[in-house]
Amino acid sequence: MSNKQNNNKQVQLKAGKSDLWKLRHTAEHVLHQAVKELYPSIHLAMGPATQDGFYFDFDNSPEGAITVGPAEVTISQEDFPKIEAKMQEIIDLDLPLIEKEISVTQARELFAGNPYKLEWVDEIETKGEMVTVYWSGEPGSKRAMVDLCAGPHVASTGEVKAFKLLSVAGAYWHGNEKNKMLTRIYGVAFYSKKELDEHMELLEKAKENDHRKLGKELDLFTIEEKVGKGLVLWLPKGNIIKEELENFAKQIEKEWGYQRVTTPNICKEGLYHTSGHLPYYKDDLYPPMKLDDGEDYYLKPMNCPHHHMIYAARPKSYRDLPLRLAEYGTCYRYESSGELFGLMRVRGFTQNDAHIYCTKEQAVDEFVQVMKLHEFFYQALGIKDYYLELALRDPKKNDKYHGDDQMWALAEKLMREAVSRVDIKMVEEAGSAAFYGPKIDFVVRSSIGREFALSTNQIDLYMGDRFGLKYVDQDGLEKTPVIIHRAPLGSHERFIGFLIEHFGGKFPLWLSPVQVKILPISQAHHEYAQKFAKELQEKGIRVELDDRSETLSAKIRNAQMEKVPYMAVVGDRELENNSLAVRVRDGQKQEVMKVAEFVSKLQKEIRKF
């Protein structure tokens, strides 16, 4: 594919995503208008469109005060037919969506009595910005309604052709458990009923494949209140998956020229002042530990500063570059409890991290190799649906970023040049850049339609100067290296959560915690089954022997529920012929195989990875 063709593909994908987002944003306005008409005393809090649909948070307390403690949830799914009927009524009116800019004073008058809207207005005032509102319906007309909103929207409510409310839940204001719990209603919207029906089918499949549900059923992981929210305990079977992935990644990265390092889990705060994460990143860190040396120590929130110190430990010349330092480093970030979600949003995670230190001339080639390494891993794991998201600065909020315009422009130029040399779709997202440079996320779509940003990658022209990193070039001059941040498999937690849902718990053979379940038909076959189990174990194959006093059909059903790839049935005929009746987890067909033949088949299938 030529660069021109690739760019056209990027623009088309970005436009399609934006259009659906605008439609769902409008559907969210229809939802809160319908709820407000049905329940006039309710307070409107906030709600966005999302990649999966939309939601809105409501406060049903008459006074609307923000207080600590739960609020009574008075809207349930039983109310959805009534709310959906009111929404359809608003859609049928085909009310125009009208944008207006108003002053802070006008906004306070317009939203008087609603503490949630007034809080947003206060925040806008501190930034010195005008307030943007959207009216659904002509201002002053009988059915018109207004809300604080930056947009964008479709032209009118009539463009919402197919929608459905999905669920209701409690949600803390700003995701903070110290704030009041509100009532959150989730929904989804599409341009056609066909798209909605297809999405609902995927949602049903998603319920079955939810990594939290399967993680419990398959004994992979647990999160215990006594240990702490968002802190994952890997159970033996889940730990096998984690270690297999890590061993696979380490071997491949070694072949691709990476050197492994290890860094501590705590660090003096000064290092994070140097990196710029303090004070700007402080809300995402665990509170500091006050130690007797008079220094504050933090749990490590990211590996980058530690790797920079490893680079700085010895003088470097251009002959040492590119230097690729890799680590499965454990980090901790204090995510708000309202944002925690199984393995996908946690407070402790172990990341497939690496930093490449190179010259400016090497940066594009190195970044191309980073993207190709992603593709290698994804292809090995059967992941085919993915794209790039280029996160840029929000031009209206330059005060939240470090570095000058020249640095940002060059980093963006280098990343775009690298992307032009690979055949991967890309979209752009203003406002999502890191505080020290643009970044590219690899976004993957699972087999059940969910999208996950699994890996963040950057060409960083800022941190080298910040840390005083140098190398001596071929003319004997000191120069600052370019730093490439990359994490192809993201964190164990998020990536395994994705894989659980992507495979529906049916992992490929090399990742399966139990690869073979041996099922003797009766007590008379136990000795033969034990001998066979030992032989498989000696060959490095993970095996379990089900020697319970159960019927064969019960044993088969149990192995299928555990999603074990292969079942080897042992009875009189198998004992006599030194063979096995082999079953696969997804089929009823049995194949009689000699033991050596079956072992060879397993080893060949595992070796592919």
Phi, psi and omega in degrees: 000131179288164177299321180298314178297319180298318180296320177300319180297320179299312183297318180298316181296317182298316182296317181299318180295318182296318181298316180293323177299317179297320179297315182290327176297320177292320178298325177296322176294322177298319179299309185288334175292317180297316181295318180295323178291325180281325183231081188301332183280351185288148175262137175273127179261275180199163177185133179252169161280152179227176179293340182256347183165239177198164172208165175214143180256133181237147172248118184267004180280133185302323182279337177071017181284146176272111182229160178285140176116161183287151174256151178288125179273111185261349178258128179236175179295340176294338179275353185300316179304320180293318180292318180296324178296319178293321177299317180296324177299317179291322177296315181297335178288345178052051182289135178289148173263115188243122180269138176219144172258129180230165179281165176299320180297315178297321181295319180296324178291318184293324184249023179304134179094349178251102185296332181291313179294321180294328176295318177297320180298318178300319181295319178296321181297320181296336178272355179071027183257161171283160179264129176257131175234158174236131172261134166259107188103153179297130179308132180094344179283164189301318185259010182289148177215147184236149176211150171297128184190139177267354181076193356273173179224168167285175189292324184205164181297335181295345180283347177281100188269329184215125182212164176201138172277138189253314186198167176229143182208168172273144179212129178289143175301125184064016180069015184253122184294349176280346179266178183287147175274129181252173177261119181253128176249127179258146176208178179215152181216147179219173179279344181214157178294327179300314179296321179296315180299318179296321180294320180296325176296318178296323179296322177296320178293323180297324178299319180290327185263005182306127187296333179290318179293309182292325178300323178285315183295326184262008178057050183263318183204165174212156175232117188248134180303324182293335176274315179144145179298139176073012179248114191274134170255115178277122176281165186310316182290321177294325180294329176298314179299314181301314183288324177297317178297316182295316179296319178300311182297318181297319180294315181295317181294326175299316179294334181266011171093020179267146173249140185267141177227167176224136181232156183287163183272354176231162184199149174297147185295335182303326180297325181278342168288319178299316182287341181092000181287334173253132007268357190296331186255007193299324182296339181266001181260151168294151180302149183290154174265126179270112184250165188287355176273006177082001180258149171269135177244144178242148166295139186296118178270341178202161185269343190307306184301325180295317179294325178298323179291328175294317177302317185285351186293335180224147177300148181233147171241172180299338180289338180279351186255147000287141174251120185248109182254123185238148180203138163273087187262135180271129183232163182224131176224136185273077175295143177296147186299330180291342181265347182295139183206093177052230177274348188282325175229110185230175178256345176227129184210153179245120195252138175282072193259154172199155176228132181251125179254121188212172174280164179299325181290334181271347193299315183294313180300319180294321180290325174299317179296325176299315180292325178291327176295319174304311182298321178300311180299314184296317179296320179298329182264005178074025178265117186246339187254101180205162177207171180259144173237114179272114182265121184246171175293150167277114184299342180273352186229049183296342182290345182270002184244150176263164175086167182261171183298323180298317179298314181297318181296319180291317178301316179295319180299315181296319181292320179295320179298318179297317181297327180295345182260006174233155182262069179229133179299150179218142171240166180239145183222108179284137175098354184255008181294158170291163184291346183242010177164162176294161180215162175237124175261140167271119180252124182248150177247126181281173181294345178257012171092357179279142178256140179224132170276105188263337189215132177248136185222142184216148161259112191253115178256008187254311190292333179301314177293319183301322182264002180066033181282137184221158165217158179262123182279182186291347176263006179082012180264145177279134177225161180264130179287153167280142179245127175253123176263135178206150179205075189306321180260013178058225175258155174308315188297305184292319183291319179291324174303316177298313183297322178302314182286321181298316181268355184062030182083352181267077184291152173300160189306316186293336180262346185294129180302318173243121184268329180220135173248122180265128187238092174288140183288323182213177180302327182295342184256003185295318183299315179296318181296320179294321178297318180293318179300317180296320180297318179295317180299321179294335178272005178083017181262135182277119189225148172231142178254120177263092182255026178291159178276066180237162176290158179299319181298324178293321179294319179296315181298320180295317179296322178293321177295328177278357176059039176286131185299317184230142172240132179246109182272134182237121177224197182300314184296319181293320180298317181294323187259007184051049184227183180219149171261104189266130177240147173257158190294334185260001184223163179268346186291135176253144176232123179278126183225149171291151183303313181298322180295318180294317179299317179298320179298314180297313182297321179295318181293322179289321184295340179302338182250000000 
